[in-house]
Amino acid sequence: MAPSMEADLEPVIRLLAEKRWPWRLHATYDQTITRALDVYEKVAKDIPFNGLNWFFDHAETISDRNIDRIAALGGGIAVQHRMAYQGEYFVERYGARAAEATPPVKKMLERGVKVAPAPTPHAWPRTTRGSRCTG
């Protein structure tokens, strides 16, 4: 992620929180989640996230610490079935032991994080204004 990520993200999150608009951020790596949560916590001090729907997509390498941070802010995680189709690449990069615990859904649920399945965007029906589902 760019060094300016936090400075770029903060005004966006402030606007979303002020307007009480839900958001999602795609983040596979714990390093990205850490940086985003730093911004979220800063904004939440001024604009509480109570009742606001927001979540991370993916989060395959999320740490226990960041699961707890998400729970504290009332956020969620949408997990994918990506490991079923691309797990061998994950094993090559992180090892079999890490792959066995990815994504850590049980930990997420035990810590009170809202968890939902999330299909990949290309699997979603595509619609435009005035049209029917185009598959």
N, C-alpha and C positions, 0 to 999 in steps of 0.2 A: 504494500500500500504506500501511497505517496506520503512524504513527510508532512504534507499539509492536510492530511486526512482530518485530523481533529478540528482544525480551524475551518475547514470546508463543511464539516458535518454539523458543528454546533448550531449555526443559525438555522439550518434545516430542521434539526430536532426541536429547537426552541419554537419555531413556527408550528410544527406539527403538534407539539404539546400544548401550546397556547390555544390552538384551534380545536384541540381534542380529536384530531384526526388520527386514525390508526396508521401504523407503518410496519414495514418488514425490511430487514437488511440481510442480504445473502452473505454468509460468512462461513467458510469451511474451517478455517484455521483459528486456533485459540488466540494467536497473536493479534489477529484482526478483531476478534471478539473483545479482547482485553482493551484495545484502543477505543472501540466503539462504546464499551461500557464506561470507560473513563469520561467520555462526553456525556453519556446518558445520566450518570450520577451527578455530574456538575449541573446539568440542566434541571434535574429532578429536585435539587436543593431549592431552586427558585420556583419551579412549576411542578408540583407533585404529579406523579404518573398514576395516582390512585384511579382505578377503573378504566385506564386507558389501554387499549389493545395494541400491543406491539410484540414483535417476535423476530428471532433470527431464523433464517433458513439454513439447513444443513448441520453445521456445528459438529462435524465428525471428530475433530480433535479437541473439543472443549475440555477444559480442566474442571476439577471439582470446585475450585475457587470461583470460577466464572458461572458455574451452575448456581452456586449460592448467591452470587451477585444478581443474576437474572431473577431468581426467586424473590430476593429482597425488593426488587423494583416492580414485581408483579408481571414480568414479561413471560414470554413463551418461546418454544422452539418447535419448528416444523421440520421433522426428519424425513429423509427420503429413503427409497429402496436402492439407492445408488450402490451400496455395498454388494448387493446381489448381482449387479451387472458389471461393476468395476472394482470389485474387492481385490482382485489379484494385483492391481496397480497400487492399491493402498498397502497390501502386504509387502510388496517390493520396497516401498518407501519407508514404512513405519514398523514392519515386522508382524508376524502372525499373532503375537500376544496382544498388540495394540488393536489389531483388527477384530479380535474376539470381543472387545469391549466397545466397539464402535457401531453406531452411536450409543452412548451410555443412557439409554432410555430409562432403565430401572432407577438409576441414580437421579435422573431428572424428576421422575415421578415421586420418588421418596422425599425429595427436597421441596416438593410443592410447585414445581415448574409446570405450566400448562404445556402439554405436548400434543402435537397433531401430526398426522401423516401428510406429507406434501408431495404430490406427484411433480415430475419435472414439468416446466412450463410448456415444452413441446407436446405434452400429453393432454393439455387442457384444451377444451373446445375454444375455437377462436370466433369471436363475434365482432361485428361492427354495428354502429348505430343503424337501425332499420333493417338489419339482416338477420337471417337465421343462422344457427350454428353451422360453421363450415368445416368442422372437424379439425 
